[in-house]
Structure formats: structure tokens, C-alpha cells
Amino acid sequence: MSAVTTLDSSAAWASATRMVAANRDLLVAIAGVFYVLPGLAGAVFVPSPAMTPDMSEAQMLAVRQDYYANSLPVLLVLSLLPMAGMLTMLVAMLDTARPTVGQAIRHSVRALPTYFAAQLLIALGILPVSIALASVLALLFGDKLAVPIALGVLLYPIMRTMLVGPVVAGEGVRNPVTAIRESFERTRHNAGRILLFIGMAAFVFLVVYGLVMMFVGVVLVLTFKGEPQRLLGEGVAGVLLAVGYTYFVAMLAAIYRQLAGDAAGPAER
């Protein structure tokens, strides 16, 4: 059995920030195409349904069902674009050939079916377990405790499959089962460290995001009204989310590289 590498969060973060800095122009273009523009398109063409406080639960459910029934094809396309964007970023960061944007996009398009299939298999494996676990816990502890406990338990398989994207993009794996198995192997004995690393970064991002959006919201309320206010707010939120997601992908690439034994790959030199 091969030796297990222990994740060093400080080194992984340093590696992630170097990769973002080294590929800044490339990542800005990818983030704009795959995150910001789809987000704005969704805000314009399939805006979230309006809910009012006086609606009953049945009315809100009916509104949501109608929304998804009418918008599902567009929402599906808009959900695939961020997946392709993540794979494109991973190719840009992990490929030793230092590809152009076009080359990275072509590589990611070829990898997208494998990644999508792997995520579908993971969901099909986790969902039945989560439902059964929540049902058992509800009998033992009640509904209020059952859901958070079940979600906490399910974080383990989610962390173990966190590196499916880097495996598909970085190794050219085209079998989704192999990609999942490789992710499990890479993350062996490191699920807790990965959760702590990503969880801390997510907490910091959410705090910054909330403060910035609070300030932006006040400014927009004072300067714009109606639809321009909504679209500008969506645009600012989209840019912030694109920046956060870019660093998240860089963190995945850094974790993958470190656990693969390559502490400083060519994409950050």
C-alpha cells in the first residue's frame, strides 16, 4: 500500500493563490464566459419567481413547480456551463502544456460528459442513503436534529469525491467510476482536513460577500430603481461569486496536486 500524504492547508492555500496569480488573465476570461455571463443571462431570461409573505406553502410550491417546468431546459444549460468552466480552469492550472483559452475549453468539453456522469453517480449513491438516514434519525431524535445530523454525516462522502474534477481534467480519465475511485484514493485519511480547509475559506468568503452586497445594496437603492437595480445587483453578485469560485477551483487543484505529490506544478511557476 502506498504512503498516505497528509494535506497541508497552509501550503495548499499558498499554491492556490500562486496558481490564480500565474494564470490571472486566462482565469478572468474563463470566469467571464462561464460564470458571469450565464449568471446575467439567467437573471434576464429566467429570473427567480417572485414570492410574497402572504403566500401559503401550497402557493409557493405551485409557483416553484411552474417556474421549473417552464425554465428547465434553460436552467439545465446554465448549470452545465459552470461545470465546463470549472473543468476549463482545472485544465489551465494543471496542464503542463500551458494551454490557451480555446485549447482548455476544447479539453473541458471532451471531459464534461465524464464529469457529469460521475456527479450523477455520486448523487444517486448519496441521495438514497441521505433519505434513509434522515428517516431513521427522525425516529430517534426528531426532525429538527435529524436533518443537520444527516447532512453532517453526508459531508464525508462529499469530501472523498471532491477531487473528481481534478482527476478528470488533470489525468484525462474518461471512465466516471474510475474518476470516483481515484478521488477516494487521493483523499484517503484527509476528508476532515479538506472539509476544514474548504469550510474556513467558504466562511471567510460568505462574510466578505455579505458585507460587500450589503454596501452595494444600499448604493443601488439610493441610485437606481426597478429592473436596473435588480440587474446591477445580479451583476455585482455574479462577479463576486465568479471570484470566489475561481479560488475554490484553485484550492481543488492545489489539494489534488499536493496529495498527488506535486507540490509546485508548472502552472504556478
Secondary structure, DSSP 4 states (H G I P E B T S, - for coil): -PPPPPP-HHHHHHHHHHHHHHTHHHHHHHHIIIIIHHHHHHHHHSPPPP--TT--HHHHHHHHHHHHHHHHHHHHHHHHHHHHHHHHHHHHHH-TT---HHHHHHHHHHHHHHHHHHHHHHHHHHHHHHHHHHHHHHHHH-HHHHHHHHHHHHHHHHHHTTTHHHHHHHH----HHHHHHHHHHHTTT-HHHHHHHHHHHHHHHHHHHHHHHHHHHHHHHHH--HHHHHHHHHHHHHHHHHHHHHHHHHHHHHHHHHHTT-SS-GGG-
